[in-house]
Amino acid sequence: MAAVDSFQFLYREISRSCGSYFETLALVGALYTASRAVILLSDCCTLVRVHFLPRMVPSRKLTQRYGDWAVIYGASEPVASAYAEELARHGISIIFVTQDNTSVRDTAASLSQIYGVETSVVIADFSQVQAASKPIKEALRGKDIGFLVNCVDGTLASPQSLIEMPEQCLLDQVNKNVTVATLMTRLVLPGMVERSRGAVVNISSSACCRPLRGRVALTAFTGYLDNFSRALHLEYSDKGIFIQSLIPFQIASSGRQPSSSSLSPREGWFVPKPEVYARHAISTLGISNRTTGYWPHTLQYGMVRCIPEWIWILGSRMCFSAA
């Protein structure tokens, strides 16, 4: 009995001495919970502001806000082709810049016939930068260029180790996804700055958010495009130029124009058709300079952001080993 009384007495003494610590820990926990709640509320407000309000509130025509012409680089990718079609649906004339005119010419003719806009295709050999710049400058001369859309090469989505990539293939990918995107921006920006309006949209991938095993090149190139866009926004936003980095998650292949990627994700709520994605993405123009462009993808991005990097890397290794 004495032992029990002694224990109760000891417990009361310890509780009395530690009471202030418990209160402090409770306060810290409450503050942390409140901060997470504020962040969640802020993210929800941003989701509504970026993805829902622009689609409900009428705005000025894209031609009035940015210009009459758009330059599209990477239109062989379904998402870029769909983006071009959505611009054409808004009355924007299109200039396609490509190294391979086979599929792009068909796309250009189709847009011109369906939407009644002007289209042209510029063939440029980007292995020789000076020679490639000349026809592009000629095509841009005298036109009110309001949009530039650069799209990362979809073939990079296929898992491949860096040392498995042939050297020439790697150099071609660097040229296509880094050099050309930068050059196209350099060619288009002066006219936009002169007119104090325009939009540059760089479509990369969510791979820029977290490293992906077996996709070193994709992670690197999309990371470049994303940071390139953010730096441009910092430098040119006060000159009336809107720079946007689109970082979509998976997008289904178009039935009309199969993706160059060997991966063909099944269409669904989180894997939209290119046309659906483009419609949502264009509604975010002028609203957010860095976005997934599609609100279910924004939910995915929020979940990915909550995962600690060490857990992400561990899970990536386990999935890669299982595959």
N, C-alpha and C positions, 0 to 999 in steps of 0.2 A: 504493500500500500504506500509505503514511504517512497518507494522507487517511482511509482506512478505519479505521486504528488510532485516529486522532484522533476520528473520529465515535463509535466504540465507547467511547472514554474519556469523551467528552462525555456520551454517553447514560447511562453508569454514574454519572457525577457528578450529572446531573439526577435520575435515579431515586433516588439516595441522598438528595438534598436534598428531594425531593417525597414520599418514602416516608411521612412522618408525615401529609401531607395526604391521600394515598390511603387510609390507615388511618382517618382521620377521616371521609372521605366514605363509606367502606364501613360504618362504624359508624352514620352517619346513615341510610344506606339500609336497614341491618338494623333499626334502630329504627322507621323508617317502615313497613317491611313487617310488622313485628311488631304495630304499632298497627293497621294495616288488618286483619290477621288476627284481632286481638282484637275489633274492631268487627264483622267478619263473623260471628264466633262468637257475639257478643252478639245480633246480629240473628237468627241462626238459633234461638237459645234463646228469644228473644221470640216468634218465629213459632210455635214449638211450644207455648209457654206460653199464648199468646193464642188460637190457632186450633185446636189439636189436643187439648191436655189437657182443656179444658172439655167437649169432646164425648165424651171417654172416661171422665171421672170424674163420677159422679153428684153432683148438687147439690140443694139444697132447691128446692121448687116456687117458681115466680115469684110466686105469690100470697102465699106466706109471706115472701119476701124483700122485696117491694116494695108489694104491695097488690092489690085485687080489680078495680080499674077502670083503663082506659087511655083517654086523650084523644088522638085522632088528628086532626092538621090537615094537609091536603094529600093526602087519601086518593084524590083523582082521579088521582094519580100511581101507576103500577103498583107501584113499590117500596114506597110507603107502604101501599097496599092489601094487598100481600103481607105486610108487617110486621104489620099489623092481624090478618090471618088467622092468622099464626103465634102471635100473642098469644092469639087466641081458641082456638087448638088447645091452649094451655096452661091454658085455663079462665078467661081474663081477659075480663071484660065490656068492651064498647067504646062510647065516646061519640065520634061523628064530628062535627067542627066544620067547616062548609063554607059557601060562598056559593052553591053550585049543588048542589041535592039530587038531580039526575036520576040520575046513576050511583051516587052514594053510598048512596042509599036501597036500591038493588038489592043492593049489597055488604052493607049492614047486615042486610037480610032473609036473605041467603044465609048469612052467618056464624051468625046466630041459629038458623037451621034445621039447619045441618050440625053445629055444635058445641054447641048448646044453651046458649049464653051470652046474656045480656041485651045488647041494642044499642039505641042511640038516636042520632038525627041532630038536630043543632042548626044551624039556619039563622041566620047572622049577617052583617049588612051592615057590613063593616069600613071602609066609606067614612065611617061615623060611629062613632067609637071608643066613645063612651059608650053609644050604643044597642046596639052589638054586645056589649059586656061583660055587659049585664044578662041575656040568655038563657043565656049561658055560665055565669055565676055560679049561676043557678037550676039548671042541669043538674048542676053540681058539688056543690051543697049536700047534705050528709049522705052522701056517697059516699067510700069509701076509695080515692082516686085514687093509683095507684101508678106510672103511666106517663104521660108526655107525649111525643108523637112529632111533630116538625115536619119537613116535607119541602119542599125548594126546588122551585120551579116548573120542570118539565121542558122547557117551551117555550123556555127560555133557551138550551138546548143548540144551537138552530139558529143558524148563523153570521149575524150581523147587526151592522153598524157602529153605533156609538152615535148618530151623527148621522142614521142612517136610522130610528131608533126614534121613533115619534110621541111627543110630550111627554106626552100623557095615558097612553099605554101605559107609558112609563117610570115615571111617578108611580104607576101601578097596580102595577107590578112591585116598586117600592120598598115600597109599602104591604103587598103580599102576602108578600114574602120577608124583609123586615126588621122593619117595624112590627108585623105580626100575630104573627110568631114570638116577638118580644120580649114583646108583650102576653100571649100565651098562657102564656108562662113566668111572667110576673108574676102571672097569675091562679091558676096551679096551685101555685106554690112555697109559699105560706104554709101550706097544708094539709099538704104534705109535710114542711115544717120542724116543724110541730106534732107530727106523728106520728114524726118522726126516721127516715123511710124514704121511698124513692121513686127514680124514675129519669127523667131528661129526656134524650131522644135527638133530636139534630138531624141530619137526613140532608141533606148538601149534595152535594159533588162533589169529585173530585180536581182540578178546575179551580182550587181554592183553593191548590194547591201550587205551580203555575207559571202565569204568564199565558198566555192563549190568544188569538191574533189573531182578530179578528172575534167575540169572545165577552167583550167588556168587562164587560157587565152580569152575566153568569154568574160571571166571576172575582171581581167585586166582592161580589156577594151571598153567594156560597159562602164567600168570605174572611171576611165579616162573621159568618156563622153559625158558622164554625169557631172564630174568635177569641172570639165570644160564649160558645161552649160551654167553651172553655178558661178564660175568666175566671170563668164560673159554677162550674166545677169547683174553681178555686182558692178561691172564696168559700164554697161550700156543701158541699164534700166532708167537712169535719169535723162537719157537722150530720146526717150519715147519708144525704145525697142523692148519688146517683151521676149525674154528668153525662157524656154521651158524645157525641163528634163523629164521625159516620160520613162518610167521604170516599171513596165508591166510585168506581171507574172505570166503564167502560161496562156497562150492564145491558140485557139483551134486553127487548123489549116483550112484555107478557103477551098471550097469545092471547085470554083472556077479556075483558081490559080494555086496549085499545090505548093506548099512551102519547100524551100530548098533544104530544110532540115530533115533528117531522117526520123526525128521524133514526131509523132502525130498524136498529141493528146486528145482524149475523147471530149467532145463538146459538152459543156454543162454550165452551171451557174457560175462557177469559178473559172471556167475555161470558155470564154465567149468566142463567138465568131469574130473574125477581123472587122467585119462591117459594124457589128454591135460595139466593139471596143472603140473603133474610130469615132462613132457617133457620140459616145460618152466622153472620149478624150478631147474632142474639139470643143465641147461645152465648157471645159476647164480653161480654155485659152483666156488669158488676161486675168485669171483668178489665182492660180497657183503656179509658181515657177518650178516646183518640183513635186510631182505627183505620180501615182500609178496610172491615173487616167480613167480608172474604172473602180467604182466603189467597193465591190466584193474583193478586188485586189488590195484595196486600202485596208480592209479588215485583215487580209492575210499579212500585209506588211506590218500591221500593228502587232499581230501575234508573233511574227518572226522577230520583231524588235524586242519583245519581252523575254526571248530565250537568251540566257547567258551564252557568250561565245564559246566557252569551253564545252557546254552541253551540245551546242550546234556542231562543233568540230567532232565530238565523240559520236554523235548520231550520224554525221556524214560519213565517218570512217566505217561505222557498223553497216550502214546501208550500202556503201561501196563494196565492202567485203562480201556482203550477202549476194550482191549482184554478180 
